[in-house]
Amino acid sequence: MDLATVNALHYEDFVNIFGNVVEKCPIITAAVWSRRPFVNFTALEAAISEFIDALPESGKEGILRCHPDLAGRDLQSGTLTRESLEEQAGAGMDALNSAEYSRMARLNDEYKERFGFPFVICARMNDKGNILLQLSERCRNERAVERARGIEEVKKICHLRLQGLVLIDAPNKL
């Protein structure tokens, strides 16, 4: 949809359409709705990023906790959001062999035990080999470093999800 349509959306429609650009966090889009009109795609994306950046560290960790484990229980049980399912499948998380699946499960558990939130990476920008490598390497980070890295990955995911919903180059008629 074009930006004029985005800016004209009623609150409920805006939240229904954009409520999962940050995984399972419709409160973020509910909060940024009042910042309309957005002059361009970048302004919409910036409003979301600024909301996230203004959160206390506990709020940022809450956002990370809303993300499912990669190749985890939600993928296996079919309870992922539509967006997460497409992203994980695109990265090959639904096609791991048994050794890869076991390694992913073990590393996911180690990561959550160490940091208190799940490993987040933009699956659409990675493949299963790189995801496993990054998960293994990032388990060694300090908590604050990993929280910041996870939030940067959330923003990448958000950017790509927004691109799927909003025409970037459409001029806005304010």
N, C-alpha and C positions, 0 to 999 in steps of 0.2 A: 504494500500500500504506500501511497505517497505521503509526504509529511503533512500536507494540508488535512488529509483524512485522519492521520494520527492526532493532530492537534484538535480536531473536531470531535474526537471520541468522548462519549460520556464516561464518567469515572468507572462504572462497572465493566463496560466494554474494554476500556484501556487495561484494567487489571486482568480481565479474562484473556485478552490477547497477549499481553506482555508479562503476565504474572510468573512465568517460568524462565524468563531470560537469565535470571539467577536462580539456579535449581531450588525449587520448593520454597522460594522466598517472595511471594506476591506482595508482602508488606513493603518491599523496596519500590516496586512500581506503583503501589498505592500512594507512597509518599512523594514520588517524583511527578505524579500526575499534575499536582498543583503548580509545577514549574513551567507548564505549557504557557504560551506556545514555544515550541522548540524551533529555532531558526534553521537548523539543519540536523542531519543525522548525528554529527559530532556533538552537538549540544544535548541531544537526547542521551547519547552514550555518556557524556560528561556528567550529566545530572545523576545518573545511576552510580558512576564511579565516585563522585563526590559524596553521595549518601553513604556508600560503603566506607570510604576513607574517614568519614566523620564518626564512625562507630567506635566505641571503646574496643579494646582487644578481645574482650569476652564476646562482643557482638560479631566481630570478624570470625572468631572461632565458631560461633553459632552458624554462620553462613557455611563454613567448611563442613560442619557436622550434618548439614542438609544434603550433602553429596553422597551418593551411594559408593560402595566399594567397587572398584573396577573388576569385572568378571566375578562379582560376588553374589551373595544370596538373592538380591533383587533381580539380577540378570537371570539367574537360574530359576527363580520362581515366576518370572514374567511380570514383576511389579515395578519395573523401571518406568520413569516418565517416558513419553514418546520420544522426546529430544535425547535423553540419555541412552535409550535403546539404539537409536540411529547412530549416535556418536560412538558408542562402544562397539557396535557391530562394524562400523566403518573402520575402526582401528584393529579389528580382528579379535576383540575380547570374547566374542561368542564362538570363536573357532580355535580355542587353545587346546593343545594336546594335553594328556593327563599330567605330564611332567611340568608343563608351563602353568597349568591350572593349580597344581600343588604349590609351585614356587610363588605364584601370584597370591594365593590364599595365605601362605606363611608370611610373605612380606607385608601384605595388607594388615595382618594381625600384629606384626612387629611394629609397623608404623603407627597404628592406632594406640598400641600400648605405650609407645614412646611419647607421642604428641597429644593424644586425647581427641583426635579428630581424624577423619579418613584422608588418605592420599588423594590430592586433586591435581589433575593434569588435563590440559585441553586435548582430549582424545582425537579430535578432528585434525590436529596438527602433528600427530604422532602415530606410529604403528606399534604393534604389540611388542616387538623387540626393544624399541626405544622406551616404551612405557615401563617394561620390566627393568631396564637399565636405570632409568630415572628413579624408580621406586627404590631400588637397591641403594643407589647413591644418596638419595635425599633422606634416607633413614638415618644418616650420619650427621645431618644438620642440627643446629641448635633450634630450640622451639620457636624463638622469635623470628629467626631466619625462615624457618619452614612455614610459619603462619603467614608471613609476608609473601613468600613464594606461592603458597596456595591461593592467596587473594589475587595475586597477579594472574594466575591460571584461571580463576573464576572470571576475571575481567576479559580474558581472551575468549572464554566460552560465551560470555555475554555478548561480546562483539559479534561473534559469528552467528549467534542466535538472532540478534537484532538485524543483521544483514539479511537473514532469511525472511524477515517480516516487513522491513522498511526499504523502500527504494532510496538508495543512497544519493544518487545524483538528481533526483527530482527536485526542481525548484519549489520553494515554499512561497505561497502567496499569502503573506501576512497582511 
